[in-house]
Amino acid sequence: MKHELCPKVEATLQLISKKWVGLIIYSLQEGPLKFSEIEKFIPGLSSRLLTERLKDLETQNLIVKHVYVTDSIKISYELTRKGFDLANSFKQLEEWAQKWN
């Protein structure tokens, strides 16, 4: 092989290859969602694993968690600018999938 794997590309591919991460990011492309809405969007994703993945994405500054205190506590998740940039690359993947799958 004539070129080496870029560490930044490797880190990105490792992150998005974690189970459910891509779908979580994909689910947030249209705007903020509550935890339960993400769960409904991705059948088969456990609450425990969703919590873990959301924390990973927050740590990577791909999503932001909003906590609203009214008569009850409401929490939503939203893509950051960094997250939207990554989600845009998923649109190309979606086009590829529509063409080839």
C-alpha positions as CSV (number, residue, x, y, z in Angstrom):
1,M,0.0,0.0,0.0
2,K,1.4,3.4,-1.0
3,H,-0.3,5.5,1.6
4,E,-0.9,5.2,5.3
5,L,-4.1,5.5,7.2
6,C,-4.6,8.9,8.6
7,P,-5.1,8.8,12.4
8,K,-8.0,11.3,12.2
9,V,-9.8,9.2,9.6
10,E,-9.2,6.1,11.7
11,A,-10.6,7.7,14.8
12,T,-13.7,8.9,12.9
13,L,-14.3,5.5,11.4
14,Q,-13.9,3.8,14.8
15,L,-16.5,6.2,16.3
16,I,-19.1,5.8,13.6
17,S,-18.6,2.1,13.3
18,K,-19.8,1.6,16.9
19,K,-23.2,0.0,16.8
20,W,-26.1,2.4,16.5
21,V,-23.9,5.6,16.4
22,G,-24.6,6.2,12.7
23,L,-28.3,5.7,13.2
24,I,-28.4,8.0,16.2
25,I,-26.7,10.8,14.2
26,Y,-29.0,10.1,11.3
27,S,-32.1,10.4,13.5
28,L,-31.1,13.8,14.7
29,Q,-30.6,15.3,11.2
30,E,-34.1,16.9,11.2
31,G,-33.7,18.5,14.6
32,P,-33.7,17.9,18.3
33,L,-35.3,14.7,19.7
34,K,-36.2,13.4,23.1
35,F,-34.6,10.2,24.3
36,S,-37.9,8.3,23.7
37,E,-38.1,9.6,20.2
38,I,-34.7,8.3,19.3
39,E,-35.6,4.9,20.9
40,K,-38.7,4.7,18.7
41,F,-36.7,5.7,15.6
42,I,-34.2,2.8,16.2
43,P,-36.0,-0.4,17.0
44,G,-33.8,-2.9,18.9
45,L,-31.7,-0.3,20.6
46,S,-31.7,-0.8,24.3
47,S,-32.1,2.2,26.7
48,R,-28.8,1.3,28.3
49,L,-26.9,1.3,25.1
50,L,-28.6,4.5,23.8
51,T,-27.5,6.3,27.0
52,E,-24.0,5.1,26.5
53,R,-23.8,6.1,22.9
54,L,-25.4,9.5,23.6
55,K,-22.7,10.1,26.2
56,D,-20.0,9.1,23.7
57,L,-21.4,11.6,21.1
58,E,-21.6,14.3,23.7
59,T,-17.9,13.7,24.7
60,Q,-17.0,14.0,21.0
61,N,-19.0,17.3,20.8
62,L,-21.2,15.8,18.1
63,I,-24.4,16.3,20.0
64,V,-25.6,18.6,22.8
65,K,-28.0,17.6,25.6
66,H,-30.6,20.2,26.5
67,V,-32.3,19.9,29.9
68,Y,-35.5,21.9,30.4
69,V,-37.1,22.3,33.8
70,T,-40.7,23.2,33.8
71,D,-43.3,21.3,35.8
72,S,-41.2,18.3,35.0
73,I,-37.7,17.7,33.6
74,K,-37.5,17.4,29.8
75,I,-34.4,16.4,28.0
76,S,-33.6,16.6,24.3
77,Y,-30.6,15.9,22.1
78,E,-29.4,17.9,19.1
79,L,-26.6,17.8,16.7
80,T,-23.8,20.4,17.1
81,R,-22.3,22.1,14.0
82,K,-19.7,19.4,14.1
83,G,-22.4,16.7,14.2
84,F,-24.3,18.3,11.3
85,D,-21.1,18.3,9.2
86,L,-20.8,14.5,9.9
87,A,-24.5,14.0,9.2
88,N,-24.0,15.6,5.8
89,S,-21.6,12.9,4.8
90,F,-24.4,10.4,5.7
91,K,-26.5,12.0,3.0
92,Q,-23.9,10.8,0.4
93,L,-24.0,7.4,2.0
94,E,-27.8,7.4,1.7
95,E,-27.6,8.2,-2.0
96,W,-25.1,5.4,-2.5
97,A,-27.4,3.0,-0.6
98,Q,-30.4,4.0,-2.7
99,K,-28.4,3.5,-5.9
100,W,-26.6,0.2,-5.0
101,N,-28.8,-1.6,-2.5
